[in-house]
Amino acid sequence: MGPLAALRSCLSKSFRWRGRAARSEFWWFFVIFFGGLLATTTYTILSVESGEDVLWPPAVFLLGLFPASLAVMARRLHDKGLTAWLMLLGFVPFGQLALLILAVLPGDQGPNGYGDDPLGRAKPEGLTYGRSRVPLVRDDD
C-alpha cells in the first residue's frame, strides 16, 4: 500500500476500531501524520518569530487526524491478535516504545479473532491454542 492509499484508507476509517491494518497502512499514515505535524509546527514557530500570532495550524492538524491515528493503532494491534486496550501502555514509562515494537512486528497470518488478514494470506496449517500457533507435526510412518 502506498502513502496516498494509506492516508485515504485511514481517513475513511477514522472512527472504525474494528478490523485489522497492515504494517504498510500504519507506517505510511504515521510518516504523513508526523511530517504534517512537523511542517505545521515549523510554520507556527516561523510565523511567531516574524511577529504574526498564528498558533492554530498544529492544533487543527492534530485534532483533525488524532481519531484516525488512534483507530489505525487499534487496528494494527488487532492485526497481531492483541486488544486495543494495550494503547493505554502509552501512558506508562517506556510504553510507547513497547507499542512501537508491537507495530513493527508482522501480523498474524490468516484470519484471527479480529477479522481477515489485510494481506490476504491463508491461515497456516497447524494446531492452535488460544491465539498462539503451534506447528502441526505429522508422522509419515
C-alpha positions in Angstrom: 0.0 0.0 0.0 1.4 3.4 -1.0 1.3 6.6 1.0 -1.8 8.1 -0.6 -3.7 4.9 -0.4 -2.8 4.5 3.3 -3.9 8.1 4.0 -7.1 7.6 2.2 -7.8 4.3 4.0 -7.0 5.7 7.4 -9.1 8.8 6.9 -12.0 6.8 5.7 -11.7 4.5 8.8 -11.2 7.3 11.3 -13.8 6.0 13.7 -13.6 2.4 12.8 -11.8 0.5 15.6 -12.7 -3.0 14.3 -10.7 -5.0 11.8 -7.0 -5.1 11.0 -4.4 -2.8 9.5 -1.3 -3.9 7.6 2.1 -2.6 8.5 2.3 -0.5 5.4 -1.0 1.2 6.1 0.1 2.0 9.6 3.6 3.3 8.8 2.7 5.3 5.8 -0.1 7.0 7.8 2.3 7.9 10.6 5.0 9.2 8.3 2.4 11.5 6.8 1.0 12.4 10.2 4.3 13.3 11.9 5.5 15.0 8.7 2.5 17.2 8.6 2.7 17.9 12.3 6.4 18.9 11.9 5.5 21.2 9.0 2.7 22.9 10.7 4.7 23.4 13.9 7.6 24.8 11.9 5.3 27.2 10.2 3.9 28.3 13.5 7.3 28.9 15.0 8.4 30.9 12.0 5.2 33.0 12.0 5.6 33.8 15.7 9.2 34.8 15.1 8.1 37.1 12.3 5.6 38.9 14.6 2.4 37.1 13.5 0.3 35.3 16.0 -0.7 32.2 14.2 -0.8 29.3 16.7 -3.8 27.3 15.4 -2.3 25.2 12.5 -0.7 22.4 14.6 -3.7 22.2 16.8 -6.2 21.9 14.0 -4.0 19.4 12.2 -3.5 17.3 15.3 -7.2 17.3 16.3 -8.2 16.5 12.7 -6.0 13.4 12.4 -6.0 12.3 16.0 -9.1 10.0 15.7 -7.6 8.3 12.6 -4.3 7.8 14.4 -5.9 6.1 17.4 -8.1 3.9 15.1 -5.2 2.8 12.9 -3.1 1.9 16.0 -6.1 -0.2 17.4 -6.4 -2.0 14.0 -2.6 -2.6 14.0 -2.8 -4.2 17.4 -5.7 -6.3 16.2 -3.5 -7.5 13.3 -1.2 -9.1 15.9 -4.3 -10.6 17.7 -4.0 -8.2 20.6 -6.6 -6.0 22.2 -6.7 -2.3 21.5 -6.7 -1.7 25.3 -2.9 -2.1 25.0 -2.8 1.5 23.7 -3.0 2.5 27.3 0.7 1.5 27.5 1.4 4.9 26.0 0.7 6.5 29.4 3.4 4.4 31.3 7.2 4.9 31.1 8.6 3.1 28.0 5.1 2.1 27.0 5.3 4.0 23.7 8.5 2.0 22.9 6.6 -1.2 23.5 3.8 0.0 21.2 6.4 0.9 18.6 7.9 -2.6 18.8 4.4 -4.2 18.5 3.7 -2.1 15.4 6.9 -3.2 13.8 6.2 -7.0 14.2 4.4 -8.8 11.4 0.7 -9.5 11.9 -1.0 -12.9 12.3 -1.1 -14.9 9.1 -4.6 -15.7 8.0 -7.8 -14.6 9.8 -7.7 -14.1 13.5 -10.4 -13.1 16.1 -10.5 -9.5 14.7 -11.0 -10.3 11.0 -9.4 -11.4 7.8 -5.8 -10.9 7.0 -5.3 -7.5 5.3 -2.7 -9.0 3.1 -5.0 -11.9 2.0 -2.7 -14.7 3.3 -4.2 -18.0 4.1 -4.2 -19.4 7.7 -1.1 -21.7 8.3 -1.7 -25.3 8.8 -1.3 -26.1 12.5 -2.8 -26.7 15.8 -3.9 -23.6 17.7 -4.1 -22.9 21.4 -5.7 -19.6 22.1 -4.1 -17.1 19.8 -0.7 -18.8 19.6 0.3 -21.1 16.8 1.9 -24.5 17.3 3.2 -26.1 14.1 1.5 -29.3 13.2 3.9 -32.3 13.3 3.0 -35.4 11.2 4.4 -38.8 11.3 5.0 -40.3 7.9 5.3 -43.8 9.4 
